[in-house]
């Protein structure tokens, strides 16, 4: 008889499986709903589409059991549910556009989802410890900047909807900014972990603010210059806001200095105001934001989206019963408005809550992470999802001017889907590391560890 | 690093809170406004998905939805579209429900009106598309046709009311248009027709009977001045009024002549009775000045000036200029300066006098019926105001009878029926061009129909057309159709 009982920490994998099956169940019901509402029949590819979604997500669940069994159990079900709902809405809009079975955007989206999930599994299998990424800090920087600037190249750069965010090679178009987001988050995390002492402790105090030294302003100015370049050359306030916001947020997390936020935000506002003064395309966006119903407006996109949301009202028209296809880009930039129309205020509240929960799990992972690099990376990745949702949905709802970003997991488009599944995989990896009990830890490579408190030597 | 991450989480919550607020505002508080916005195709598609109610005149549809086999399940068809264009309005897929009842009574016709709520419940339960209510109008097809034919090619308007109830018996505005042209499903033809109608300088889409730029009333406004004078108890029909050849406007050197420069009675004074009978300008200018702007305005408002009605078509309020100086007040006495009226308002003046001084609220919808034609709502006649006393009404009626029997309105006379009326020739601009007016009612002893007619000047110059010559015969045709009904 022993007085010591073995305490088995909960991995949460059972919870994850139950929630995952629940999520897939909701998606299948929505599929059937759309088919019945639009064509009075159960969609013929229900088994195929549903089966694939189930197989790949359960597959990822199994990979988690094998390689990251302490990963946060909510990440996979939430991502699956959002991805699945996106597929349903894209299929619904395929029906509205009268596309035949061979050329469904939804089928392509399903393949991209499968690829994204596979890549996520690949990340979990190959990347045993996220801290390895720190070694590639500067490579990530180069890759990130290159990807970000690629759409500006002649020939392969490609403009859509007034924003130059795409590259097109051999008939495939791709939004490199989505992948760049990950690379830059890795770079920011690695860079800030190394330089945070200098950035946070040195400098003069002025009016209660710890002002940085002139030479430490360099990186901030570089990031600012890059974001202004995106705003002007790619004509996209969204990406610009996303990258700069992400950088400032991570800078703040690393240094705990409010002065960085104030300096950063002032710089961004100044840049935005100058761009608004000088560039007519920025002015157009701002005018559309202030008065979308102006009969002389250059576009009625915002107005149509608002009318769609108004049409949905509190309870929505029901899936397949509204007219989301009357709005341009209904399955990509405006997919959130499509949901607002058919699922109503109640439906999009639920979806916003899913995103909020996803971001919250990411930030929770950051808090739980035991070393600086993991904290910064998790916080950055989670915040980037939250900020992106804010920029996209805020654009539709006139909180900020409309921009051309994708809605994570929902929008039709492969690059975004792949990028977001990789983000989820990285968060899973970090959370697994954070939640793993001491006894099961792989021997930490001391080289990989980074301090979590500024200025405190290990 | 945990403290700033927690603060970052607060920032994220604030961002999500902003989105929740914004979506709530759009989808709950602003939703109705967005749905009713012109050019909202979703609302139109929704409405096209259900059978819209018909508009009936004596049981015959003048607007109804017929099933089609294209995407838009129903098409709006206007039988006798040009005759009833301004009453029905149009129902266009591109431009929405416009003008007329299609717009003003849209919620009834489309079935979304609150008064239809309980009737929608069974539809909701059975999953049927709810259908709209049918409107039975007060219009009389014979009077409407008589008015339209009599007005012919001339620009202008005719309104006929039943003075006892306020029922609108006829409402014609020329030039008219064919609502079918903008309501068909041939969208490019619709677009072209719509542009043509809107660019037409004669503005056929305007319902001149109740809106548009309004008209100066000219001498028909003397009815209101006479009413004010008699109601003041300082004047009787026999009171002699100064009637010089020219009346010098107070405080100015400008003078107003009588029509054609003639004297009103041969002497220096003319009785109020004869002043109205021969439409004496100088005595009425003097009288208006004597009564003052306030008294005239009160009397005009008692007849309905200054109030915009919804019957349910929106009626622009007629107006009397309250801030006029003495010279201008004198001019208002002959319906000039800034007095502006709708033909409907002048018909209400006549109808009020015809109905012993009581103006009835005009209405166009007699009965609202559900799709099985069971009545949902029947309009009861309502008194709008008591504009003058019964005695005053009788005295003015006698004067108006004299106008038709031995005055300027002789061309409105009917054989065997006594007609009461008043002509008007309203100058506008500076070239001397004038619109021709006639308003009156019949039979004078027991009125069943009151009418107001305006015929716009055909040119910008004076062509010798007066109310008595141009408008009175049209009124005669309408009154004839009305008394025989």
Interface residues (C-beta under 8 A of the other chain):
Chain A: X249 X252 X253 X254 X256 X293 X306 X307 X308 X309 X310 X311 X312 X313 X314 X322 X323 X326 X340 X344 X345 X348 X349 X352 X355 X356 X359 X360 X363 X366 X367 X372 X375 X376 X379 X383 X386 X387 X389 X390 X393 X394 X397 X398 X399 X452 X453
Chain B: X1 X2 X3 X4 X5 X6 X7 X8 X9 X11 X12 X13 X15 X16 X18 X19 X20 X22 X23 X24 X25 X26 X27 X28 X30 X31 X32 X33 X34 X35 X37 X40 X41 X42 X43 X45 X46
